[in-house]
């Protein structure tokens, strides 16, 4: 996931934000919360993707 789109550090990935929050700002709690939120979002996306893929394979088998 990208933000901004400009030069330098205005575009960053979530994993780089986690790195900065944890190791540069020493805010382990905020980084853990962001990591859990990211995990939940990825789980929802993967669940939807797998449901669509399984539905398409069921159609092909008939």
Secondary structure, 3 states (H helix, E strand, C coil): CCCCCCCHHHCCCHHHHHHHHHHHCCCHHHHHHHHHHHHHHHHHHHHHHHHHHHHHHHHHHC
